[in-house]
């Protein structure tokens, strides 16, 4: 009887950029909602979903662009949970200087 060996799964380089392309597509969809004045479709859950996908510096910049769109259309980080999600997003993308600035200005 032949046994199946488990092989280590290494992601190819192109798979690492999947999150960035997914973030770009989500931003395009949400920008179209904003341009068409369909503000009821700009949900905070979509913003937090993009935050959760972000891992690199490019993802960080794209996510901040999306956050700017939300602010321009009156969607703010209102609750403490929203601010916590934003802070976790900053730490996940390894923007430690930004995290330090957020803590300084928060107090």
Backbone bond lengths (Angstrom), bond angles and torsions (degrees), N, CA, C in turn:
res aa  C-N    CA-C-N  psi(-1)  N-CA   C-N-CA  omega(-1)  CA-C   N-CA-C  phi
1 X - - - 1.434 - - 1.531 108.32 -
2 X 1.296 114.64 133.93 1.453 120.82 -177.22 1.531 109.39 -90.12
3 X 1.312 116.26 132.14 1.468 119.86 178.48 1.521 109.66 -98.83
4 X 1.280 114.63 142.94 1.465 120.17 176.99 1.518 109.14 -88.69
5 X 1.301 115.21 128.52 1.459 119.89 177.60 1.517 109.25 -93.26
6 X 1.287 113.71 143.92 1.460 118.47 174.73 1.519 108.41 -82.40
7 X 1.291 115.80 127.04 1.459 120.59 178.25 1.518 109.20 -102.95
8 X 1.312 116.45 141.64 1.471 117.58 176.87 1.525 109.75 -65.78
9 X 1.291 114.70 137.43 1.466 119.77 -178.84 1.522 108.96 -96.75
10 X 1.304 115.72 114.17 1.454 121.21 175.85 1.512 108.23 -105.61
11 X 1.296 114.84 128.76 1.453 118.56 179.97 1.521 109.90 -79.32
12 X 1.300 116.78 133.65 1.462 117.79 174.59 1.515 110.45 -67.28
13 X 1.296 115.19 162.08 1.462 120.94 -176.63 1.528 111.69 -57.34
14 X 1.325 117.69 -36.82 1.463 120.67 -178.40 1.524 111.67 -66.40
15 X 1.328 118.10 -29.20 1.460 120.68 -180.00 1.522 111.75 -70.60
16 X 1.324 117.35 -24.28 1.462 120.33 179.59 1.517 111.74 -68.01
17 X 1.312 116.22 -26.79 1.459 120.64 -177.70 1.524 112.30 -93.15
18 X 1.318 116.78 8.62 1.456 120.55 179.74 1.518 111.24 -62.68
19 X 1.330 116.86 -42.08 1.462 119.95 179.85 1.516 111.48 -61.08
20 X 1.322 117.32 -40.71 1.461 120.52 -179.21 1.521 110.67 -63.46
21 X 1.324 117.34 -43.83 1.465 119.22 179.35 1.521 111.03 -68.21
22 X 1.325 117.27 -35.24 1.462 120.31 177.14 1.524 110.73 -66.60
23 X 1.319 116.60 -39.97 1.465 120.98 177.35 1.521 110.22 -63.41
24 X 1.337 116.97 -43.47 1.465 120.12 179.12 1.520 111.34 -61.22
25 X 1.321 117.24 -40.80 1.465 119.46 -179.86 1.523 111.18 -67.43
26 X 1.336 117.29 -39.55 1.468 119.86 177.55 1.524 110.98 -64.77
27 X 1.326 116.92 -40.03 1.463 120.54 178.78 1.522 110.07 -63.71
28 X 1.327 117.26 -41.15 1.466 120.20 178.28 1.525 111.44 -60.89
29 X 1.318 116.29 -43.11 1.467 120.16 179.29 1.522 110.46 -62.68
30 X 1.331 116.91 -46.47 1.461 120.46 -177.57 1.526 111.55 -69.89
31 X 1.338 117.72 -34.04 1.469 120.15 175.35 1.525 110.87 -64.55
32 X 1.323 116.99 -38.18 1.463 119.82 177.64 1.523 111.16 -64.11
33 X 1.333 117.46 -39.62 1.467 120.01 175.53 1.523 110.43 -60.05
34 X 1.330 115.76 -42.83 1.464 119.85 -178.49 1.528 110.76 -66.23
35 X 1.328 117.14 -41.86 1.466 120.47 -179.63 1.523 112.00 -66.27
36 X 1.326 116.44 -32.75 1.467 120.55 179.76 1.524 111.80 -85.81
37 X 1.331 116.30 4.35 1.461 122.59 179.34 1.533 112.13 62.16
38 X 1.312 116.46 34.68 1.459 122.01 176.31 1.531 108.61 -101.01
39 X 1.319 114.51 65.68 1.464 120.07 -172.44 1.520 112.73 -67.51
40 X 1.325 117.64 -21.71 1.461 119.67 179.13 1.532 111.46 -66.85
41 X 1.331 117.40 -16.08 1.459 120.55 178.69 1.527 112.67 -91.18
42 X 1.334 117.65 -6.62 1.467 121.27 176.30 1.527 108.21 -86.67
43 X 1.322 115.87 88.26 1.463 120.41 -178.77 1.525 110.06 -94.74
44 X 1.308 115.78 149.02 1.465 120.25 179.33 1.532 111.07 -66.23
45 X 1.322 117.32 -28.02 1.464 120.08 178.34 1.526 111.52 -60.86
46 X 1.336 116.35 -35.72 1.463 119.65 178.14 1.525 111.03 -66.41
47 X 1.318 116.35 -39.10 1.466 120.37 177.46 1.527 110.38 -63.42
48 X 1.326 116.98 -44.67 1.457 120.34 -179.03 1.527 111.52 -68.87
49 X 1.321 117.16 -29.77 1.457 120.20 175.91 1.530 110.30 -64.73
50 X 1.322 116.42 -40.60 1.468 120.52 176.35 1.526 109.93 -65.89
51 X 1.334 117.40 -40.44 1.466 120.49 176.85 1.531 110.68 -58.19
52 X 1.329 116.90 -41.55 1.463 120.53 -178.02 1.522 112.60 -68.64
53 X 1.332 116.83 -28.47 1.464 120.34 179.45 1.522 112.81 -79.53
54 X 1.306 117.44 -19.19 1.469 122.01 -172.84 1.522 111.37 -73.84
55 X 1.336 114.48 131.76 1.466 119.26 179.14 1.519 113.20 -137.28
56 X 1.323 118.32 -25.05 1.461 121.10 -176.03 1.526 110.10 -109.86
57 X 1.325 115.24 174.68 1.465 119.66 179.30 1.528 111.16 -66.39
58 X 1.323 116.83 -36.07 1.469 119.49 177.26 1.527 110.59 -65.29
59 X 1.334 116.47 -40.11 1.464 120.26 175.81 1.524 110.49 -61.42
60 X 1.327 115.41 -39.09 1.464 120.76 179.15 1.527 110.77 -59.99
61 X 1.339 116.15 -46.36 1.465 120.08 -179.26 1.523 111.40 -65.32
62 X 1.323 116.71 -41.22 1.463 120.17 178.79 1.527 111.17 -64.49
63 X 1.320 116.35 -40.05 1.464 120.13 -179.75 1.522 111.55 -67.79
64 X 1.330 117.02 -36.66 1.465 119.33 175.89 1.522 111.11 -66.23
65 X 1.321 116.92 -34.63 1.466 120.68 175.12 1.531 110.03 -61.55
66 X 1.324 116.19 -43.28 1.465 120.08 177.99 1.524 110.94 -65.46
67 X 1.324 117.44 -40.45 1.461 120.60 177.29 1.524 110.65 -60.97
68 X 1.329 117.37 -38.02 1.461 121.74 176.80 1.530 110.93 -62.42
69 X 1.326 116.67 -41.24 1.469 120.10 177.08 1.523 109.93 -60.98
70 X 1.315 117.13 -43.31 1.464 120.68 179.08 1.526 110.80 -61.74
71 X 1.338 116.79 -44.31 1.463 120.11 178.49 1.519 111.51 -62.25
72 X 1.334 117.10 -40.78 1.460 120.46 -179.54 1.524 112.37 -62.22
73 X 1.325 117.07 -27.45 1.452 120.67 179.96 1.525 112.52 -104.91
74 X 1.328 116.42 21.71 1.457 121.00 170.32 1.505 116.19 82.71
75 X 1.307 118.28 14.02 1.469 120.49 176.96 1.524 107.78 -99.84
76 X 1.315 117.13 109.92 1.466 121.80 -177.03 1.522 110.71 -108.40
77 X 1.320 115.36 166.88 1.460 120.98 171.68 1.524 106.72 -83.87
78 X 1.318 116.30 90.81 1.459 121.20 -170.06 1.522 113.94 -83.54
79 X 1.301 118.05 -42.71 1.459 120.30 -172.24 1.529 110.94 -97.23
80 X 1.298 115.19 166.96 1.466 120.97 177.20 1.521 110.44 -63.71
81 X 1.318 116.63 -34.99 1.461 120.31 178.43 1.531 110.84 -63.58
82 X 1.325 117.69 -38.68 1.468 121.08 177.40 1.526 110.85 -62.49
83 X 1.319 115.84 -43.74 1.465 120.35 179.69 1.527 110.28 -66.31
84 X 1.321 117.15 -38.69 1.463 120.50 177.55 1.528 111.48 -63.10
85 X 1.331 116.49 -41.57 1.468 120.24 177.69 1.528 110.62 -62.06
86 X 1.329 116.44 -39.63 1.460 120.78 178.41 1.529 110.41 -64.62
87 X 1.322 117.02 -41.93 1.466 121.10 179.68 1.532 111.03 -65.67
88 X 1.319 117.21 -41.34 1.466 121.21 177.13 1.524 110.15 -62.44
89 X 1.333 115.66 -39.33 1.464 120.92 177.04 1.527 110.56 -60.76
90 X 1.325 117.48 -42.62 1.467 120.90 179.17 1.530 110.25 -63.01
91 X 1.319 117.40 -43.17 1.463 120.66 179.94 1.525 111.65 -68.20
92 X 1.328 117.46 -38.84 1.460 120.93 -178.84 1.526 111.65 -63.73
93 X 1.331 116.31 -34.53 1.467 119.85 -179.71 1.526 112.04 -87.42
94 X 1.321 116.61 6.55 1.465 123.64 174.07 1.531 112.56 62.96
95 X 1.309 116.57 39.42 1.466 122.49 176.41 1.529 107.83 -100.68
96 X 1.322 115.99 72.46 1.461 120.83 -171.08 1.524 112.78 -68.36
97 X 1.325 117.98 -34.70 1.467 119.67 177.02 1.524 111.15 -65.39
98 X 1.323 116.28 -38.35 1.466 120.26 177.10 1.529 110.29 -65.00
99 X 1.329 116.27 -41.10 1.460 119.97 179.11 1.525 110.60 -62.82
100 X 1.319 116.19 -39.84 1.468 120.67 178.06 1.528 110.32 -62.95
101 X 1.341 117.14 -43.27 1.468 120.82 178.75 1.523 111.77 -63.78
102 X 1.331 116.48 -38.78 1.467 119.74 178.47 1.519 110.17 -62.65
103 X 1.329 117.04 -42.83 1.464 119.96 179.95 1.525 111.95 -66.82
104 X 1.328 117.04 -37.61 1.466 120.15 179.32 1.521 110.67 -65.21
105 X 1.326 116.83 -44.94 1.464 120.45 -177.00 1.522 112.85 -79.05
106 X 1.323 117.49 -16.79 1.463 120.46 179.86 1.520 111.14 -71.34
107 X 1.320 116.82 -35.31 1.471 120.06 -175.77 1.465 112.68 -76.94
